[in-house]
Amino acid sequence: MPELSNDERSLLRYYGEAERVISGLQRTFPHQHLLSIGYIKEQPVNLQDLLIVVTDAGREALRASP
């Protein structure tokens, strides 16, 4: 399981609280890293917005994290 920074852990918790829709321009480095390791996935809502979903692997990482 990849080691997460505090920012990545916080963002993953934030995404896991409820469905989140973000603008495609709001992709921060922590967001990009979570996406690249498969802890979140993006689903287009419209041309500008993305629905962020925490994957099973992301939920497992949250359970394992302090």
N, C-alpha and C positions, 0 to 999 in steps of 0.2 A: 504494500500500500504506500503510495507516494506521501512524503512528508509535506504538510501544508503549513504555510505561513499563517500568522494570526489574521491577517487581512483575508486570506483565502477561506479560512475556517469561518470567520464572521460572515463573509459573503455567502458561503454555502448554507449557513444557518438561516440567513435572511431569505435566500431563495427557497429554503425548505419550509418556512413558516406558512406560506400561501403561494398560490400561483402569481407569478410576477410577469408583467409585460414591460419591456424596456425598449427604448429607441435603439436602433442598430448602432447609433453613435456612442452609446454608453458602455461599450465593451472595454473594460479596463484590463490591465495586465492580469490581476487575479481572476477575472472572469475568463479571459482567454486560456489561462492555465487550467482552470476547472473544466473548461470545455475540451481542451486537448487531452486530458487524462480520463475523460469520460464520466465525470461526476455530475455534469449537467448536460442538457441538450437544448437546442434552440428550435422553435417551431415558428415559422412566419405567421403573423396575424394579418398584416397588410404590407404595403411596400416599405414602410418605415419601422414597424414595430415587431418585436419578437417575444414570444411566450417562452419563459425559461422554466424548464422542468428538471428537478433533481432526479437523477437516475438511481437505480437500486444500489450501484456502487457508491454513489454519493451519500445515500442514506446510511450505508454501512460505515463509511468514513466518519460520518457525524456520530454514530453510536460509539465508535472506537476512540473518538477524540475527547480529550479532557474538557 
